[in-house]
Amino acid sequence: MADRVVAKIASHVARVALSRFTDSVDHVPPGRRTPRVTTSVRRAPERDTAGRDAESADGEQAALGEARMRITVELGYPSDIGAQCAAVRREVTDRLRTWAGMEVSDLAVSVERLHSAHTRHTDQERVR
């Protein structure tokens, strides 16, 4: 699977995960709510699947590849920043495994900017 496809899936899933934190989302301007994702995907080594339909010995679906990624988000403040980052990590890892058959070997979530009601108001005044 292409890097950009995995990045789009991860960005969508991260945005959905963050949308559950309504106290934080309301402070982030609409144009800055989409997480930015950089990723590197490595295909899984070819396996001998003679007589098996890509399942591992314990019956689980074999991974199609491995992804390493960095997700950058902007969050509202005050809020539970740790819980939001953990939700992004958990959701992206689970969904990539389920939807794309990808294992996530390394996932860093970084906060680029915090937005509060005060800073958002100040930013809008500067534009005028």
C-alpha positions as CSV (number, residue, x, y, z in Angstrom):
1,M,0.0,0.0,0.0
2,A,1.3,3.5,-0.9
3,D,2.6,5.8,1.8
4,R,0.1,8.5,0.8
5,V,-2.9,6.1,1.2
6,V,-1.8,5.1,4.6
7,A,-1.2,8.8,5.5
8,K,-4.7,9.7,4.4
9,I,-6.3,6.9,6.4
10,A,-4.3,7.9,9.5
11,S,-5.2,11.5,9.1
12,H,-8.9,10.7,8.8
13,V,-8.8,8.4,11.8
14,A,-6.8,10.9,13.9
15,R,-9.3,13.6,13.1
16,V,-12.3,11.4,14.1
17,A,-10.5,10.4,17.4
18,L,-9.9,14.1,18.2
19,S,-13.5,15.1,17.4
20,R,-14.6,13.2,20.4
21,F,-12.9,15.8,22.6
22,T,-15.4,18.5,22.1
23,D,-13.9,20.8,24.8
24,S,-10.7,20.9,22.8
25,V,-12.0,20.9,19.2
26,D,-14.1,24.0,19.7
27,H,-10.9,26.1,20.3
28,V,-9.1,24.9,17.1
29,P,-9.9,27.0,14.0
30,P,-11.6,24.8,11.3
31,G,-8.7,25.0,8.8
32,R,-6.3,23.6,11.4
33,R,-8.3,20.5,12.6
34,T,-6.8,18.1,10.0
35,P,-3.8,16.3,11.5
36,R,-0.7,16.2,9.2
37,V,0.9,12.7,8.8
38,T,4.2,11.7,7.4
39,T,4.7,8.0,6.9
40,S,7.0,5.3,5.7
41,V,5.5,2.0,4.6
42,R,7.4,-1.3,4.2
43,R,5.7,-4.2,2.6
44,A,5.7,-7.5,4.5
45,P,8.1,-10.1,3.2
46,E,6.5,-12.6,0.8
47,R,5.5,-15.8,2.7
48,D,4.9,-19.3,1.4
49,T,1.1,-19.4,1.5
50,A,0.6,-22.8,-0.2
51,G,-2.5,-24.3,1.3
52,R,-3.1,-21.3,3.6
53,D,-5.0,-18.1,2.9
54,A,-2.6,-15.5,4.4
55,E,-3.3,-16.5,8.0
56,S,-0.6,-16.9,10.6
57,A,-0.1,-20.1,12.6
58,D,-2.4,-18.8,15.4
59,G,-5.3,-18.1,13.0
60,E,-4.9,-14.3,12.8
61,Q,-4.8,-12.4,9.5
62,A,-1.1,-11.9,8.5
63,A,0.0,-8.2,8.2
64,L,0.4,-6.9,4.7
65,G,3.1,-4.4,5.7
66,E,4.5,-2.2,8.4
67,A,4.1,1.5,8.8
68,R,6.2,4.1,10.7
69,M,4.6,7.5,11.1
70,R,4.5,10.9,12.7
71,I,1.2,12.7,13.3
72,T,1.2,16.4,14.0
73,V,-1.9,17.9,15.6
74,E,-3.2,21.2,16.9
75,L,-5.2,21.0,20.0
76,G,-7.5,23.3,22.1
77,Y,-6.3,24.4,25.5
78,P,-7.0,23.8,28.3
79,S,-7.7,20.1,27.7
80,D,-6.3,16.7,28.4
81,I,-3.5,16.6,25.9
82,G,-2.2,13.2,27.0
83,A,-5.6,11.6,26.5
84,Q,-6.0,13.1,23.1
85,C,-2.6,11.9,21.9
86,A,-3.2,8.5,23.4
87,A,-6.6,8.3,21.6
88,V,-4.9,9.2,18.3
89,R,-2.2,6.5,18.8
90,R,-4.7,3.8,19.8
91,E,-7.3,4.6,17.0
92,V,-4.8,4.9,14.2
93,T,-3.0,1.7,15.2
94,D,-6.2,-0.3,15.5
95,R,-7.8,1.0,12.3
96,L,-4.7,0.6,10.1
97,R,-4.5,-3.0,11.4
98,T,-8.2,-3.6,10.7
99,W,-8.8,-1.6,7.5
100,A,-5.4,-1.9,5.7
101,G,-3.7,-5.0,7.3
102,M,-0.8,-2.8,8.3
103,E,1.1,-3.1,11.6
104,V,2.3,0.2,13.1
105,S,5.8,-0.3,14.4
106,D,6.5,3.4,15.3
107,L,3.9,6.1,15.9
108,A,4.8,9.6,17.3
109,V,2.1,12.1,17.9
110,S,3.3,15.6,18.4
111,V,1.4,18.8,19.3
112,E,2.4,21.7,17.0
113,R,0.2,24.3,18.5
114,L,-2.3,24.8,21.3
115,H,-5.3,27.1,20.8
116,S,-7.3,28.7,23.6
117,A,-10.3,30.9,23.3
118,H,-8.1,33.9,24.1
119,T,-5.4,33.2,21.4
120,R,-8.1,32.4,18.8
121,H,-9.8,35.7,19.5
122,T,-6.4,37.5,19.3
123,D,-5.6,35.8,16.0
124,Q,-8.9,37.0,14.5
125,E,-8.3,40.6,15.6
126,R,-4.9,40.6,13.8
127,V,-6.5,39.6,10.5
128,R,-8.8,42.6,10.5
